[in-house]
Amino acid sequence: MLRFSCPVCGLRDETEFTYGGDATLVRPAHDDTNADHWHDYVFLRDNPRGAHREYWHHVQGCRQWLVVERDTLTHAIGLVALARESRP
């Protein structure tokens, strides 16, 4: 089981959280009408090996969105920060 050190609530089990997706993606501009840009953003995903930044929602706690650095190979948790204070 993964354990996250929530900046608000402290150390918590992963069962309190919901995975929110890749935190490294950059959304196209709202007025970008290029279908290829939107297709790539919505449908194309990398499957990284090693350290990766992800969004997690603390559903059963403070309800904050977090950016978690997790090693996809070992599942070791690194940096955990509030999403509103973190940059992609």
DSSP file (Angstrom, degrees, kcal/mol; ACC not computed):
  #  RESIDUE AA STRUCTURE BP1 BP2  ACC     N-H-->O    O-->H-N    N-H-->O    O-->H-N    TCO  KAPPA ALPHA  PHI   PSI    X-CA   Y-CA   Z-CA
    1    1 A M              0   0    0      0, 0.0     2,-0.2     0, 0.0    12,-0.0   0.000 360.0 360.0 360.0 139.9    0.0    0.0    0.0
    2    2 A L        -     0   0    0     74,-0.0    12,-2.1     2,-0.0     2,-0.4  -0.561 360.0-157.3 -80.2 148.6    1.2    3.5   -0.8
    3    3 A R  E     -A   13   0A   0     10,-0.2     2,-0.4    -2,-0.2    10,-0.2  -0.992   5.9-160.1-129.6 125.1    1.4    6.1    2.0
    4    4 A F  E     -A   12   0A   0      8,-2.5     8,-3.1    -2,-0.4     2,-1.1  -0.826  17.1-138.6-105.1 141.4    1.3    9.8    1.2
    5    5 A S  E     -A   11   0A   0     -2,-0.4     6,-0.3     6,-0.3    75,-0.1  -0.761  27.0-155.0 -95.9  87.5    2.5   12.6    3.5
    6    6 A C  E  >  -A   10   0A   0      4,-2.2     4,-2.3    -2,-1.1    75,-0.0  -0.427  13.8-136.9 -64.5 131.2   -0.4   15.0    2.9
    7    7 A P  T  4 S+     0   0    0      0, 0.0    -1,-0.1     0, 0.0     4,-0.1   0.734 103.3  35.1 -62.5 -21.1    0.8   18.6    3.6
    8    8 A V  T  4 S+     0   0    0      2,-0.2    -2,-0.0    56,-0.0    -3,-0.0   0.852 131.3  24.4 -97.5 -44.9   -2.5   19.3    5.4
    9    9 A C  T  4 S-     0   0    0      1,-0.3     2,-0.2     3,-0.0    -4,-0.0   0.587  96.4-132.0-103.4 -13.7   -3.3   16.0    7.1
   10   10 A G  E  <  +A    6   0A   0     -4,-2.3    -4,-2.2     2,-0.0    -1,-0.3  -0.565  63.8   1.7  91.6-161.2    0.0   14.2    7.6
   11   11 A L  E    S+A    5   0A   0     -6,-0.3     2,-0.3    -2,-0.2    -6,-0.3  -0.454  74.2 167.7 -70.1 125.4    0.8   10.6    6.7
   12   12 A R  E     -A    4   0A   0     -8,-3.1    -8,-2.5    -2,-0.3     2,-0.1  -0.960  35.8-104.9-139.7 154.2   -2.2    8.8    5.2
   13   13 A D  E >   -A    3   0A   0     -2,-0.3     3,-1.7   -10,-0.2   -10,-0.2  -0.415  33.0-116.1 -74.5 153.6   -3.0    5.5    3.3
   14   14 A E  G >  S+     0   0    0    -12,-2.1     3,-2.0     1,-0.3   -11,-0.1   0.710 107.3  78.2 -63.6 -19.9   -3.6    5.6   -0.4
   15   15 A T  G 3  S+     0   0    0      1,-0.3    -1,-0.3   -13,-0.2   -12,-0.1   0.695  88.2  58.6 -64.4 -17.1   -7.2    4.4    0.2
   16   16 A E  G <  S+     0   0    0     -3,-1.7    44,-2.3    43,-0.1    43,-0.4   0.523 102.8  68.9 -84.7  -6.4   -8.1    8.0    1.2
   17   17 A F    <   -     0   0    0     -3,-2.0     2,-0.4    41,-0.2    41,-0.2  -0.739  64.8-148.1-116.9 158.5   -7.0    9.3   -2.2
   18   18 A T  E     -B   57   0B   0     39,-2.1    39,-2.9    -2,-0.3     2,-0.2  -0.993  29.5-115.6-123.7 133.6   -8.1    9.1   -5.8
   19   19 A Y  E     -B   56   0B   0     -2,-0.4    37,-0.3    37,-0.2    35,-0.0  -0.464  28.1-174.5 -67.7 134.9   -5.7    9.2   -8.7
   20   20 A G  E     -     0   0B   0     35,-3.5    36,-0.2     1,-0.3     2,-0.2   0.459  38.9-105.0-114.1  -3.2   -6.2   12.3  -10.8
   21   21 A G  E     -B   55   0B   0     34,-0.8    34,-3.2     2,-0.0    -1,-0.3  -0.578  59.1 -17.9 114.7-176.5   -3.8   11.8  -13.8
   22   22 A D  E     -B   54   0B   0     32,-0.2     3,-0.5    -2,-0.2    32,-0.3  -0.528  42.9-163.8 -72.8 124.3   -0.5   12.9  -15.2
   23   23 A A  S    S+     0   0    0     30,-2.2    31,-0.2    -2,-0.3    -1,-0.1   0.383  81.7  67.4 -91.2   4.2    0.7   16.2  -13.7
   24   24 A T  S    S+     0   0    0     29,-0.5    -1,-0.2     2,-0.1     2,-0.1   0.551  73.5 107.7-100.2  -8.5    3.3   16.8  -16.4
   25   25 A L        -     0   0    0     -3,-0.5     2,-0.6     1,-0.0    16,-0.0  -0.420  58.8-146.7 -71.6 143.7    0.9   17.4  -19.2
   26   26 A V        -     0   0    0     -2,-0.1    -2,-0.1    62,-0.0    -1,-0.0  -0.956  16.2-134.5-112.5 118.0    0.4   20.9  -20.6
   27   27 A R        -     0   0    0     -2,-0.6     3,-0.1     1,-0.1    11,-0.1  -0.440  24.9-110.1 -71.1 139.4   -3.1   21.7  -21.8
   28   28 A P        -     0   0    0      0, 0.0    -1,-0.1     0, 0.0    10,-0.0  -0.276  49.1 -80.9 -62.2 156.8   -3.4   23.5  -25.1
   29   29 A A    >   -     0   0    0      1,-0.1     3,-2.0     2,-0.1     0, 0.0  -0.261  40.2-116.0 -57.9 147.0   -4.6   27.1  -25.0
   30   30 A H  T 3  S+     0   0    0      1,-0.3    -1,-0.1    -3,-0.1     0, 0.0   0.834 116.1  46.4 -56.0 -36.1   -8.3   27.5  -24.7
   31   31 A D  T 3  S+     0   0    0      2,-0.0     2,-0.6     0, 0.0    -1,-0.3   0.327  81.1 121.1 -92.9   8.7   -8.6   29.2  -28.0
   32   32 A D    <   -     0   0    0     -3,-2.0     6,-0.0     1,-0.1     0, 0.0  -0.630  37.2-178.2 -74.0 117.3   -6.3   26.6  -29.8
   33   33 A T        +     0   0    0     -2,-0.6     2,-0.7     4,-0.0    -1,-0.1   0.336  39.9 121.4-100.2   5.7   -8.4   25.2  -32.6
   34   34 A N     >  -     0   0    0      1,-0.2     4,-1.6     2,-0.1     3,-0.4  -0.609  50.9-157.3 -74.0 112.5   -5.8   22.7  -33.9
   35   35 A A  H  > S+     0   0    0     -2,-0.7     4,-2.7     1,-0.2     5,-0.2   0.813  89.4  59.4 -62.2 -32.0   -7.5   19.3  -33.6
   36   36 A D  H  > S+     0   0    0      2,-0.2     4,-2.5     1,-0.2    -1,-0.2   0.901 103.4  51.1 -65.3 -40.0   -4.1   17.5  -33.5
   37   37 A H  H  > S+     0   0    0     -3,-0.4     4,-2.0     1,-0.2    -1,-0.2   0.931 114.3  43.4 -61.6 -45.1   -3.0   19.5  -30.4
   38   38 A W  H  X S+     0   0    0     -4,-1.6     4,-2.6     2,-0.2     5,-0.3   0.884 112.0  53.5 -70.0 -38.3   -6.2   18.5  -28.6
   39   39 A H  H  X>S+     0   0    0     -4,-2.7     4,-2.9     1,-0.2     5,-0.6   0.949 110.8  46.6 -59.1 -48.8   -6.0   14.9  -29.8
   40   40 A D  H  X5S+     0   0    0     -4,-2.5     4,-1.2     1,-0.2    -2,-0.2   0.900 113.7  48.6 -61.2 -41.8   -2.5   14.5  -28.5
   41   41 A Y  H  <5S+     0   0    0     -4,-2.0    -1,-0.2    -5,-0.2    -2,-0.2   0.904 119.6  36.5 -65.5 -42.6   -3.5   16.1  -25.1
   42   42 A V  H  <5S+     0   0    0     -4,-2.6    -2,-0.2    -5,-0.1    -1,-0.2   0.893 131.1  21.3 -79.9 -41.3   -6.6   14.0  -24.6
   43   43 A F  H  <5S+     0   0    0     -4,-2.9     2,-0.6    -5,-0.3    -3,-0.2   0.740  99.7  81.1-108.1 -25.8   -5.5   10.6  -26.0
   44   44 A L     << +     0   0    0     -4,-1.2     2,-0.4    -5,-0.6    -1,-0.1  -0.751  52.1 169.8 -94.9 123.4   -1.7   10.2  -26.1
   45   45 A R        -     0   0    0     -2,-0.6     2,-0.2   -20,-0.0    -4,-0.0  -0.978  26.5-135.4-130.9 142.2    0.0    9.3  -22.9
   46   46 A D        -     0   0    0     -2,-0.4     0, 0.0     1,-0.0     0, 0.0  -0.546  10.5-142.4 -84.4 159.4    3.5    8.2  -22.0
   47   47 A N        -     0   0    0     -2,-0.2    -2,-0.0     2,-0.0    -1,-0.0  -0.746  30.3-159.9-120.0  80.4    4.1    5.3  -19.7
   48   48 A P        -     0   0    0      0, 0.0     2,-0.5     0, 0.0     4,-0.1  -0.185  12.1-145.0 -69.4 153.1    7.2    6.6  -17.8
   49   49 A R        +     0   0    0      2,-0.1     2,-0.3    23,-0.0    22,-0.0  -0.974  68.8   6.3-116.1 117.7    9.6    4.4  -16.0
   50   50 A G  S    S+     0   0    0     -2,-0.5    22,-2.6     2,-0.0    20,-0.1  -0.827 113.6  14.8 113.6-154.2   11.0    6.0  -12.8
   51   51 A A  E     + C   0  71B   0     -2,-0.3     2,-0.3    20,-0.3    20,-0.2  -0.325  68.2 168.1 -63.1 133.7   10.1    9.3  -11.1
   52   52 A H  E     - C   0  70B   0     18,-1.5    18,-2.9    -4,-0.1     2,-0.5  -0.996  31.8-127.7-149.4 143.1    6.9   10.8  -12.4
   53   53 A R  E     + C   0  69B   0     -2,-0.3   -30,-2.2    16,-0.2   -29,-0.5  -0.821  33.3 175.4 -98.1 131.6    4.6   13.6  -11.2
   54   54 A E  E     -BC  22  68B   0     14,-2.5    14,-3.0    -2,-0.5     2,-0.4  -0.932  30.3-120.1-133.4 153.1    0.9   12.7  -10.7
   55   55 A Y  E     -BC  21  67B   0    -34,-3.2   -35,-3.5    -2,-0.3   -34,-0.8  -0.798  30.8-179.0 -90.2 136.5   -2.2   14.5   -9.4
   56   56 A W  E     -BC  19  66B   0     10,-2.2    10,-3.3    -2,-0.4     2,-0.5  -0.997  17.4-145.1-134.1 139.5   -4.0   12.8   -6.4
   57   57 A H  E     -BC  18  65B   0    -39,-2.9   -39,-2.1    -2,-0.4     2,-1.9  -0.914  11.7-140.2-107.3 124.9   -7.2   14.0   -4.7
   58   58 A H    > > +     0   0    0      6,-2.6     5,-2.1    -2,-0.5     3,-1.2  -0.561  35.3 166.3 -84.1  77.8   -7.4   13.6   -1.0
   59   59 A V  T 3 5S+     0   0    0     -2,-1.9    -1,-0.2   -43,-0.4   -42,-0.2   0.863  70.5  41.2 -65.1 -42.2  -11.1   12.6   -1.1
   60   60 A Q  T 3 5S+     0   0    0    -44,-2.3    -1,-0.3    -3,-0.2   -43,-0.1   0.067 123.6  31.8 -99.6  25.7  -11.4   11.2    2.4
   61   61 A G  T < 5S-     0   0    0     -3,-1.2    -2,-0.0   -45,-0.2   -44,-0.0  -0.112 128.0 -16.3-139.9-119.6   -9.4   13.9    4.1
   62   62 A C  T   5S-     0   0    0     -2,-0.1    -3,-0.1     2,-0.1     3,-0.1   0.531  76.5-129.7 -78.8  -7.1   -8.8   17.6    3.4
   63   63 A R      < +     0   0    0     -5,-2.1     2,-0.2     1,-0.2    -4,-0.1   0.668  57.8 145.1  65.3  19.9  -10.2   17.3   -0.2
   64   64 A Q        -     0   0    0     -6,-0.2    -6,-2.6    -7,-0.1     2,-0.4  -0.573  52.5-121.4 -85.0 150.0   -7.1   19.1   -1.5
   65   65 A W  E     -C   57   0B   0     -8,-0.2    18,-2.8    -2,-0.2    19,-0.4  -0.791  34.9-165.3 -87.4 134.6   -5.5   18.2   -4.9
   66   66 A L  E     -CD  56  82B   0    -10,-3.3   -10,-2.2    -2,-0.4     2,-0.6  -0.867  22.0-138.4-120.5 152.4   -1.9   17.2   -4.5
   67   67 A V  E     -CD  55  81B   0     14,-3.1    14,-2.3    -2,-0.3     2,-0.5  -0.972  29.3-170.2-106.5 121.1    1.0   16.7   -6.9
   68   68 A V  E     -CD  54  80B   0    -14,-3.0   -14,-2.5    -2,-0.6     2,-0.7  -0.940  19.1-145.8-117.1 129.6    2.9   13.6   -5.9
   69   69 A E  E     +C   53   0B   0     10,-3.1     9,-3.8    -2,-0.5     2,-0.4  -0.864  31.0 174.7 -93.4 116.0    6.2   12.5   -7.2
   70   70 A R  E     -CD  52  77B   0    -18,-2.9   -18,-1.5    -2,-0.7     2,-0.7  -0.967  34.2-128.3-126.5 136.8    6.1    8.7   -7.4
   71   71 A D  E  >  -C   51   0B   0      5,-2.5     4,-2.8    -2,-0.4   -20,-0.3  -0.759  17.1-156.3 -81.7 116.3    8.6    6.2   -8.8
   72   72 A T  T  4 S+     0   0    0    -22,-2.6    -1,-0.1    -2,-0.7   -21,-0.1   0.629  89.9  50.5 -72.3 -12.4    6.6    4.1  -11.2
   73   73 A L  T  4 S+     0   0    0      3,-0.1    -1,-0.2     1,-0.0    -2,-0.0   0.873 129.1  15.2 -89.4 -43.6    9.1    1.2  -10.8
   74   74 A T  T  4 S-     0   0    0      2,-0.1    -2,-0.2   -24,-0.0     3,-0.1   0.547  92.0-129.3-107.8 -11.4    9.4    1.0   -7.0
   75   75 A H     <  +     0   0    0     -4,-2.8     2,-0.2     1,-0.2    -3,-0.1   0.623  50.8 159.0  65.9  16.1    6.3    3.0   -6.0
   76   76 A A        -     0   0    0     -5,-0.2    -5,-2.5   -74,-0.1     2,-0.5  -0.508  37.2-133.1 -68.3 135.5    8.5    5.0   -3.7
   77   77 A I  E     +D   70   0B   0     -7,-0.2    -7,-0.2    -2,-0.2     3,-0.1  -0.790  32.5 166.3 -94.8 129.5    6.8    8.4   -2.8
   78   78 A G  E     +     0   0B   0     -9,-3.8    -1,-0.1    -2,-0.5    -8,-0.1   0.343  52.9  12.8-106.0-121.1    9.0   11.5   -3.1
   79   79 A L  E     -     0   0B   0    -11,-0.1   -10,-3.1     1,-0.0     2,-0.4  -0.320  57.8-172.5 -61.7 135.5    7.8   15.1   -3.1
   80   80 A V  E     +D   68   0B   0    -12,-0.2     2,-0.3    -3,-0.1   -12,-0.2  -0.988  16.6 160.9-129.8 122.8    4.1   15.7   -2.1
   81   81 A A  E     -D   67   0B   0    -14,-2.3   -14,-3.1    -2,-0.4     2,-0.2  -0.959  46.9 -92.2-139.7 155.2    2.8   19.3   -2.5
   82   82 A L  E >   -D   66   0B   0     -2,-0.3     3,-1.3   -16,-0.2     4,-0.4  -0.498  35.3-133.0 -64.4 135.0   -0.5   21.1   -2.8
   83   83 A A  G >  S+     0   0    0    -18,-2.8     3,-1.1     1,-0.3   -17,-0.1   0.848 104.2  59.5 -62.6 -34.9   -1.4   21.3   -6.5
   84   84 A R  G 3  S+     0   0    0    -19,-0.4    -1,-0.3     1,-0.3   -18,-0.1   0.707 110.6  42.3 -68.7 -17.5   -2.3   25.0   -6.2
   85   85 A E  G <  S+     0   0    0     -3,-1.3     2,-0.3     2,-0.0    -1,-0.3   0.373 104.5  81.7-105.6   1.8    1.3   25.8   -5.0
   86   86 A S    <   -     0   0    0     -3,-1.1    -5,-0.0    -4,-0.4     0, 0.0  -0.802  66.9-140.7-112.2 150.1    3.0   23.5   -7.5
   87   87 A R              0   0    0     -2,-0.3    -2,-0.0     1,-0.1    -3,-0.0  -0.864 360.0 360.0-106.7 143.0    3.9   24.1  -11.2
   88   88 A P              0   0    0      0, 0.0   -35,-0.1     0, 0.0    -1,-0.1   0.502 360.0 360.0 -65.5 360.0    3.6   21.4  -13.8
